[in-house]
Amino acid sequence: WSIDIGSLAADGLMYNLNDLEYVDFSQSWWNQEANETLTIAGQLYFTTSDFLLHDKLRSYIVIYNADLAEAHQLNDLQSIAEEGRWTIDVMNTAARQVAADLNNDGKMNAEDRFGLIGGAAKDVTMYIASMGNKIISKDENDNLYISMNTEHMINSIDKFFALYDKSISAFPEEFAVYDSADCYTYAYNIFSSGNSLFYSTMLGGMELCSSKCNFDYKALPMPKYDEQQEKYLTQPDDITLLFNVPASVSDPDFCGFMLEALSCISSRTTLPTYYETCCKNKYTYDERSMKMLDIAMQGVTYDIGFIWNIGGLRELVMNDAFSRKNNFASNYKRNEKRALAEMKKLIEHYEILQ
């Protein structure tokens, strides 16, 4: 899992992929965004390519109930996305038009109609990433720095919590009071029964929609912060798999040969079978949703701070998810010193491994 792999690399348990014979990172089957982001001090210990499907199916998208959208006379959401105007504010407005406490009991449950059902409480980190926020970034000299302590981050959190108002939206974990054994299924059943406009999920979640939903649903990319944001972004979640070569391997060059061969052939076999045949033809039913998936997947991004959870910064926003209170500024202040120390230590580890 991505949340575990960083510490293993820093402990020297992985082979530097840049030192492998036969691997040609200039080829199209390698993920250049992952390679550039995950390289520290000239070293790359884990990455992804067309050989790996898990990072694709765990990248976030939005599914929406097209029947509900039509019934409430919403604007064509996919046209809005095509025009670059699909923002979290637009999503919030649409969600509020549809959400309703149908049984008038003052609380939202399966008998009501939601604006948004999340895939999990960790969705908060996925939305924050889609609005152009990174925990750790690189400067023009490839040096790491903490990039999350900004006004843009604080505003992004406010925008997200406006959408995740308890009167219109919910996390699966909040339904444990109704089904503690499987609150995730309980939440998904609300969407699949037609009682939520939006459902934020992973690309892999489309298979569930295909098998359970008896209404017309469509795909959208994750929303932008505003229309000025250059492109739509999505981030693989915390349990996304990435691959590496163990430092103890007896024949690293053979590993390099196989990774190159598998990545190359997968770009013509397994990846198009999964993405083109399954996701775009079996799990969606309209050409515009296919285009939406392409737009979403062109914006896959990675974050060193998210994978390493430097200074516990990954948890700062998620810890406020259930209270819907934006305590980022004070939480960050408490964690900044620790984060700076851990980032320095990480860089030192990588320099020692050179």
N, C-alpha and C positions, 0 to 999 in steps of 0.2 A: 504494500500500500504506500501511496505517496507520503502519507504522514509518518511513516516509519523509515523510509528509505534514506532520508537525509542523514540521520544519525549514524547509520551503517557506513555511509560513504566517508563521513568525517572521522570515523574510527579506523579508516584504512582497510576496510574489508572488501573494497571493490577495485577493479582494474580501470585505469584511465582509458576510456574508449577512444580518445584521440591518439593513443599509442598502438591501436590495433592495426595490423596489416589487413589489407583488402577492403576495409570500410571506407567508403567514399561519401562523405557527408554532403557533397555538392549535388548528389543525385536527388531526384524529385521524391523518391519514396521515403526520404528522411524528413522529419519534422524540424524545419529550420528555426521556427519560433521556440520550440523546446530546447534545441541545441544551444541557441544563443542565450536564452534566459538561464538555463541550468548550468552553464559553464562558469566556474569560479577559478580565478587565477590560472586561466588557460587549461583547466582540467574539467572533463565531463565524465561523470561516473554513472549516470543513468539518463535514459531518454526514451523516446518512442519513435516508431516508424509505421509504415503501412502494415508491417507484420503484426502489430499489436492492435487489437480491436477494443480492448477494455477502456482505454482513454476516450475513444470516440463515443461509445455507448453511455459513458458516465459524464458527458458534457451536457450542460443544461440548456433546455429550450422551454418554450411556453406552448401549451396546447389550449385551445379554446373551443367552447361549445358554440358552433355556428348557428344552431337553431335558436339558442337563447339570444345570440347577438342580433339575429334577424327579428325575433319577436320584440326586442326592445329598441329596434330601429337604430342600432349603433352604426356608425360609419364603417365603411369597408376597412377592417383592421389590416388586412394584408396589403391593400393599396397604400395605407398610411406607412406601413413598414417599407414597402418598395420605394417610397418617396423619401425615406430617411427620417420620418417624423414619429416613429414608434418609440415613445419615451415612457418613463415610469409615471409621469404625470398623466399622460393619455391613458395608460393602463388603469391608473387609480380612478380617473373619471368614469371610464367604462364599467369598472367593477362596482362603483357606487350606484350606477344606474340600474344594475341588475340585482344587487343584494337586497334581501328583505327578510324580516322576522315574520315568517308566514303564520306561525301559530301564536304570535303576540305574547310570548312568555318572557320577553326581555332578555333572552340569551340565544346564542346561535348553536344549533345542533342539526342532526340529520333531517329534521322536519322543516328546516328553513332553506333559503336559497342564498348561496355565498357568491361574493365577487371573485374570491380566489381561495383555493385550497393549495397549500404548499406540499411539497414532497416530504419535507422534514424541517425541523427547526434550523438546521444548518443552511437552509435556503437563503438566509440572510446574507451569508458570505458570498453566495453566488450572485445575488442581486447587486451587492456592493461592488463586486468585480465587474459585472456587466456595465456599471456606470463609470468605468475607467479608473478605478482605484486599485493600487497595488500596495502591499505592505512594505516590500523591499524592491527597489529599482536599481538601475545602474546609470552612472553618469557617462559623459562622452569618453572618459578614459577607462571605462569598464569597471569602475570602483562601485562597491555596494553602498547604498545609503537608505535610511528609513524614509519612505515617501508617503506614509499614510497620515501623518499629522498635518492635515491641511483643512482649510475651510471647505474645500470640495468634498472631502470625506464626511465632515460633519453634516453638510447639506444633503449628501447622499443618504446618510442614515435617517435624517428627518423625512426625506422623500419616501424611503422604504417603509418606515413606520406609519406614515400616512396611509399607504396602501394596505399595510397589515394591521389596520385598525380592527379591534375585536368585533366591531359591529358589522364588518363585511368579510373578514378573512380569518383563517385559522391554520395552525400547524397541526400535523397529525398527533404529536405528543400531547396536545391539549385535549384530545378526545379519549385519553386513558381512563377518564372517569366513566365513560360509556363502554369501553372495551380495552381493559388494561392488557389483555393478552396480545392484541394485535391492533393497536390504534392506527397503524399505517394503512391496513386494509380498510378499517372503518372510514378513514379520511378519503382514501381513493374511491370507495363505494359512493361517497357523496357526489364526486364528480361523475363517475360512470353511470349514476342513476339520473343524471341531468340536472343536478341541483347546485352547480357551480359554473360560473362563466369561464374562469381561468383555472388551469392546473399547471403549476411549475414542476417540471420533471426532467429526467435525463432523456437523452435520445433513446436509450434502451427502454424507457417507459412507454414508448409508443406501441410496443407489442401488446402491453396490457390494454391500452385503449382500443386497439384493433379487435381484441377478443371479447371485451366487455361492453363497449359503448354501443348503444342502439340509436345513436343520433349522429348527425353530421358534425365531425370535429375537424379542426384545421390547426396548422402549425404556425408559430411565430418565433422569431429570435428573441433572446432576452432583451429587455428594454434598455434604451440609452438613458443617460442622465438628462440630456437635452438635445435639441436638433443640431447643435454645434459639434457634438461628439462625432468624430470622424467616421467610425464604423461600429457595427454591433459587435459586442464581445461576449464570450462565454468561457467558462472555466471548468475543467474537469474537477470533480469533487474530491473529498479527502481520502476516499478509499479506492481511488483510481490506481490501477497497476501501471508501473513503469518497469523497464528491464535493465539489467546490469550484467556484468561479467565478474564473478568472484575473483578477488586478488590471488587466491590460492590455486587458480586453475593451472593445470600443467601445460596446456597448449593454447595460449590466448589467441594465436594467429588463426587456429582452426575455428575458434569462437567467432572471430572477426569475419572469416570467410562465410560461416553459416549465417550470421546475422545479415550480412550483405545479400546473400543468396535468398534468404527467407523474406527479407524486406522487399527485394526486387520482385520476386514472383508473387508475393501477396498483393502487390499493387495491381496485379492483373487477375487475381483469383479471389481470395477470401474477402478483401476489402470491398471490391465492387459487388460481390455476392451479398454481403451484409448491407452495405450502404445503399447501393443503387437498386438491388432487387428487393431486399426486405424493407428497409426503412422508407424508401421513396416509392415503392410500388405495392407492397403488401400492407404496410402499416399506415400509409396515407393514401388518399383517394382522389387527389386533385393536383394538377400540375403546379398550381401556385404554392401549395404546401411544399412540394418538391423544391421549388425555388427558395422558399423560406429556410428550408434545412440547409441548402447550400450557403445562403447568406450567414446563417448561424455558425456553421462549421468553418467558414473562412475566418471567423473571428476568435478561434480557440486561443486562449492565452494561459500562461503559467506565471507563478509568483513564488520566488525563492522564500519569501517570508511566510507564505501559506504552507509550503511543503515542510520547511524546517521549524515552523512555529516559533521563530526567534523571539525570546522574551515573553512568550505567551500572547503575542500580539494577535495571532489568528483568533483567539478566543474573546477578544475585547468586545466586539460587536455582538457576537452570538450570545454572550452572557446576559445581554440586555433584551434578548429576543422576546421572552415571555412577559416582561414588564412593559415593553414598548416604550421605554424611556431612554433617551439619548444621553448616556453618561460617558460618551467617548472621551471627552477632553480630560476629565478627572481620572478615568481608567488609564488612559495613555500616560498621563503624568506619573502615575504610580509605577508603570512598567518600563518607562523609557530608559532609565539607567541600566536596568537588567538587560534590556534588549540590545543596547549599544555594546555592553560587555560581551554578550553572547555572539553578536555579529563579529566583533573583533576576534573572538576566540575561534569562530568558524573560519575566518580568513586565515588565521595563523595555522590552523590545522591543515588547510589546503596548501599553504606555502611549505609546510614541513613535508607533505606528501609528494612534492615536486621532485 
